[in-house]
Amino acid sequence: MQYMKIGKSGIQASVITLGAMGIGGGTWWRNSDDQESIRTIHQALELGVNTIDTAPVYGFGHSEEVVGKAVKGNRSKYIISTKCGLWWDDEEGSFRFEKDGHKVTRNLTAHAIRTEIERSLKRLGTDYIDIYYTHNPVCPPVMTPAQETVGTLMELKKEGKIRAIGSSNMTPDEIRQYTSLGEIDIIQGHYSMLDRNAAKEIIPLCREKGLPFHAYMPLERGLLTGKITKDYVVPAGDARDDSPLWKPGVFSRAVDFVDSLQDICQAYNCSCAHLAVAYLRAKGEDINVIAGARRVYQIEDIVHAVDVKLTESDVAEIENRIQKYNL
Ligand SMILES: NC(=O)c1ccc[n+]([C@@H]2O[C@H](COP(=O)([O-])OP(=O)(O)OC[C@H]3O[C@@H](n4cnc5c(N)ncnc54)[C@H](OP(=O)(O)O)[C@@H]3O)[C@@H](O)[C@H]2O)c1
C-alpha cells in the first residue's frame, strides 16, 4: 500500500480508503452483513488500508456503529473519516430527502455540528475523529453562514476532537470561501471514469491550494467492476437508483463500455475494478480513492489496483472509448 499526507494534519492515509456507505445497509444497500463488514474492516488493515470513510447518514448511524465495533482495541491504527451536515432530528435546516422513515435536512449550524460530533464519537467508540467532513454545503432556504460552520470546525480542531477538516460536494466558489475562512485539509467529491466533472475545475483548484482530493464512487457502485450484466434490475430505493448511469439507455451503453475494456485489462493482467481505480490514481498522486467495500473479497481484490500503473496512452485510449459509447 502507498500512503499520502492529508493537508497539514500530519495524517498519513492509505491511498485507497475503505468506503463504508454499504456497511450502513438499509434500503440503500440491501444484504449487508455486520459480521462480514467487521471482517472486511479488519482485513483492510492487514492489507495496509488504514483509512475508512463513513457518515452518520449511512444506515442512519449503523455504518458508524459497525465501524466503531471493528476498530475497537485498534483505534489508533485506523484513520477514520466521518461527516456532519445531514440532519434528521427535527425540521431544522433545508429539507433534502426522505429515507427509511427519516426526513433529512442539510444543516451546518454550530448547534447541529456540535450535536452530531458527540453522537459520531459515541457510535465510533472514540474520543477523536481523524478527518471531519461537511457532507454537503448548505442550500436554500436555510443558508447558515460559512463563518459559523468553518469557525465551529476550527474550534473542534483546537479542542482535539478532530485532526483534519474536510469538505465534500462543494462548488469551486464554496471551496474558495471555506479555505479563506479556516484550515481545510481535504476535499471530497464524486470522481470516476464515467463522472469526470471534478477534473475540470475542482481538482485544479485543490492543487492550487495544496489539498488532496478524496474521490468517491470510483466503481460507480459496482457498474465499473464488470460484474453487472444488462439484465440487472436496480431495486427500488437502492443507492444505484439515484444515478443516471443506471437508467435505461445509458445503462446499456455503460455495460458495453465496461465490456470493451477487456483488452486493456488483459494487457495489465488486472480486472475492470482495478482499472477503474488505477485510472483515477493515474490522474495524480494527490487523488485518494474511496472504494466502497462490505465484503472481505472486495477489499482483498481492490488493493491490487495500486500496483496497476496505466500509461498516458492507455488513459487516453480509455477516454476515447468513453466518448465512443457517448458516456
Ligand atoms: N461524500 C459523499 O456525498 C459520498 C457519496 C457517495 C459515496 N461516498 C463515499 O464513497 C464510498 C464509495 O462509494 P460507493 O460505496 O457508493 O460506491 P463504489 O465504491 O463505486 O462501489 C462500491 C460497491 O461496488 C461493489 N464492489 C466493490 N469492490 C468490488 C470488487 N472488488 N468486485 C466486485 N464488486 C465490488 C460493491 O457492491 P455490492 O456489495 O453491492 O456487490 C460495493 O459496495 C462510499 O462507501 C462512501 O464512503 C461519499
The ligand as a Gaussian input file, in Angstrom:
#p B3LYP/6-31G(d) Opt

LIG

0 1
 N      -19.428000      12.467000       0.161000
 C      -20.460000      11.908000      -0.439000
 O      -21.508000      12.559000      -0.686000
 C      -20.374000      10.465000      -0.853000
 C      -21.323000       9.938000      -1.745000
 C      -21.213000       8.600000      -2.103000
 C      -20.199000       7.816000      -1.585000
 N      -19.311000       8.351000      -0.682000
 C      -18.220000       7.521000      -0.088000
 O      -17.541000       6.858000      -1.123000
 C      -17.577000       5.457000      -0.900000
 C      -17.531000       4.724000      -2.218000
 O      -18.732000       4.917000      -2.936000
 P      -19.838000       3.764000      -3.040000
 O      -19.573000       2.761000      -1.962000
 O      -21.153000       4.412000      -3.090000
 O      -19.580000       3.144000      -4.473000
 P      -18.346000       2.438000      -5.208000
 O      -17.122000       2.491000      -4.404000
 O      -18.305000       2.996000      -6.569000
 O      -18.877000       0.931000      -5.296000
 C      -18.914000       0.117000      -4.169000
 C      -19.646000      -1.181000      -4.479000
 O      -19.053000      -1.846000      -5.588000
 C      -19.060000      -3.240000      -5.373000
 N      -17.648000      -3.692000      -5.278000
 C      -16.644000      -3.137000      -4.574000
 N      -15.487000      -3.778000      -4.763000
 C      -15.754000      -4.783000      -5.606000
 C      -14.960000      -5.794000      -6.185000
 N      -13.661000      -5.850000      -5.931000
 N      -15.554000      -6.659000      -7.035000
 C      -16.863000      -6.573000      -7.294000
 N      -17.678000      -5.620000      -6.771000
 C      -17.126000      -4.739000      -5.943000
 C      -19.791000      -3.475000      -4.083000
 O      -21.184000      -3.610000      -4.340000
 P      -22.022000      -4.850000      -3.744000
 O      -21.537000      -5.041000      -2.343000
 O      -23.436000      -4.428000      -3.865000
 O      -21.686000      -6.017000      -4.615000
 C      -19.549000      -2.180000      -3.338000
 O      -20.464000      -1.970000      -2.324000
 C      -18.833000       5.238000      -0.038000
 O      -18.809000       3.985000       0.621000
 C      -18.741000       6.436000       0.867000
 O      -17.784000       6.205000       1.886000
 C      -19.374000       9.666000      -0.335000

